[in-house]
Amino acid sequence: SYKLAINLLLEIQKQVKEKNLSRIAYLTQVLFKIPLQPKHRCVSVRMAIKYNFEAENFGVCANLVEILLKKNLPDKVELEKKLAVCNEKKLSNKQGLEILGKDDKFCYKTFARILSDGLYFYCQQCNAVYNDS
């Protein structure tokens, strides 16, 4: 999972240079879904909050802020303010992102969600096939 996380961080860095906010918001959601150590997961959640807020994906951002609020962190007041802004914006998502599920799997090459045919997982964008192990 860390190999995927590193590849995602490199792609996020590339997209930041290209100012592709919609893609960055999606990629940070994928990064947040990867099982990482708690301290790294917290960083990935913060990245996803930052970029989804900038992309005006207030519904996604609010869900992520609520995850951090459960942890009673030192910046709780700032997080609550961000959550209030998201609620004022009626939790709307400007970028039209698909909400990613808890058990979603992602392609290592395209970072697209991969689907299952019952035996294997496959990427519809690059035709990569993965087994379930």
C-alpha positions as CSV (number, residue, x, y, z in Angstrom):
1,S,0.0,0.0,0.0
2,Y,2.9,2.4,0.6
3,K,4.1,1.9,-3.1
4,L,0.6,3.1,-4.2
5,A,0.8,6.0,-1.7
6,I,4.2,7.1,-3.1
7,N,3.0,6.9,-6.7
8,L,-0.1,8.9,-5.7
9,L,2.0,11.6,-4.0
10,L,4.1,11.9,-7.1
11,E,1.1,12.2,-9.3
12,I,-0.5,14.8,-6.9
13,Q,2.8,16.8,-7.0
14,K,2.6,16.7,-10.9
15,Q,-1.1,17.8,-10.8
16,V,-0.3,20.7,-8.4
17,K,2.2,22.0,-10.9
18,E,-0.4,21.7,-13.6
19,K,-3.1,23.3,-11.3
20,N,-5.6,20.5,-12.0
21,L,-7.6,21.0,-8.8
22,S,-10.3,18.5,-9.8
23,R,-7.8,15.7,-10.3
24,I,-5.9,16.6,-7.1
25,A,-9.1,16.4,-5.1
26,Y,-9.8,13.0,-6.5
27,L,-6.3,11.7,-6.0
28,T,-6.2,12.9,-2.4
29,Q,-9.4,11.0,-1.8
30,V,-7.7,7.8,-3.2
31,L,-4.7,8.5,-1.0
32,F,-6.9,8.8,2.1
33,K,-8.5,5.3,1.4
34,I,-5.1,3.6,1.5
35,P,-4.4,1.7,4.7
36,L,-1.4,3.6,6.2
37,Q,0.1,4.0,9.7
38,P,-2.0,6.3,11.8
39,K,0.4,9.3,11.6
40,H,0.6,9.0,7.8
41,R,-3.2,8.5,7.5
42,C,-3.7,11.7,9.4
43,V,-1.5,13.6,7.0
44,S,-3.4,12.1,4.0
45,V,-6.7,13.1,5.5
46,R,-5.4,16.7,6.0
47,M,-4.2,16.8,2.4
48,A,-7.6,15.6,1.2
49,I,-9.3,18.2,3.4
50,K,-7.1,21.0,2.0
51,Y,-7.5,20.1,-1.7
52,N,-11.2,19.2,-1.6
53,F,-11.9,22.5,0.3
54,E,-10.0,24.4,-2.4
55,A,-12.0,22.5,-5.1
56,E,-15.2,23.4,-3.3
57,N,-16.1,19.8,-2.6
58,F,-17.6,20.7,0.7
59,G,-19.5,17.5,1.2
60,V,-16.3,15.4,0.8
61,C,-14.4,17.9,3.0
62,A,-17.0,17.8,5.8
63,N,-16.8,14.0,5.9
64,L,-13.0,14.1,6.2
65,V,-13.1,16.9,8.9
66,E,-15.4,14.8,11.0
67,I,-12.9,11.9,10.9
68,L,-10.2,14.2,12.4
69,L,-12.6,15.8,14.9
70,K,-13.1,12.3,16.5
71,K,-9.4,12.3,17.3
72,N,-9.5,15.5,19.5
73,L,-6.5,17.1,17.9
74,P,-5.0,20.4,19.0
75,D,-6.4,22.2,15.9
76,K,-10.0,21.2,16.8
77,V,-11.3,24.8,16.7
78,E,-9.9,25.3,13.2
79,L,-11.4,22.0,12.0
80,E,-14.8,23.0,13.5
81,K,-14.6,26.3,11.6
82,K,-13.9,24.5,8.4
83,L,-16.8,22.1,9.0
84,A,-19.1,25.2,9.7
85,V,-18.1,26.6,6.3
86,C,-18.9,23.3,4.6
87,N,-22.3,23.2,6.2
88,E,-22.9,26.8,5.2
89,K,-22.2,25.7,1.6
90,K,-24.8,23.0,2.0
91,L,-22.2,20.3,1.7
92,S,-22.2,20.7,-2.1
93,N,-19.5,19.2,-4.2
94,K,-18.5,21.5,-7.1
95,Q,-16.3,19.0,-8.9
96,G,-18.9,16.3,-9.3
97,L,-16.6,13.7,-7.8
98,E,-17.7,10.2,-7.2
99,I,-17.8,9.4,-3.5
100,L,-15.3,6.6,-2.9
101,G,-16.4,3.6,-0.9
102,K,-14.6,2.0,2.0
103,D,-13.5,-1.1,0.2
104,D,-12.7,0.4,-3.2
105,K,-9.5,-0.8,-4.9
106,F,-7.4,1.3,-7.3
107,C,-5.2,0.8,-10.3
108,Y,-1.5,1.4,-9.6
109,K,-1.1,3.0,-13.1
110,T,-4.2,5.2,-13.6
111,F,-5.5,5.5,-9.9
112,A,-8.9,4.7,-11.3
113,R,-11.3,2.5,-9.3
114,I,-10.9,-1.1,-10.4
115,L,-13.9,-3.4,-10.8
116,S,-14.4,-7.1,-10.2
117,D,-15.7,-9.7,-12.5
118,G,-15.9,-12.2,-9.6
119,L,-12.4,-13.7,-10.1
120,Y,-10.2,-10.7,-10.9
121,F,-10.2,-7.0,-10.5
122,Y,-9.6,-4.9,-13.7
123,C,-9.0,-1.3,-14.7
124,Q,-11.3,0.0,-17.3
125,Q,-8.8,2.6,-18.3
126,C,-5.7,0.7,-18.9
127,N,-7.0,-2.9,-19.0
128,A,-4.7,-4.0,-16.1
129,V,-5.9,-7.2,-14.3
130,Y,-5.3,-7.8,-10.6
131,N,-6.0,-10.9,-8.6
132,D,-7.8,-10.6,-5.2
133,S,-4.8,-11.5,-3.1
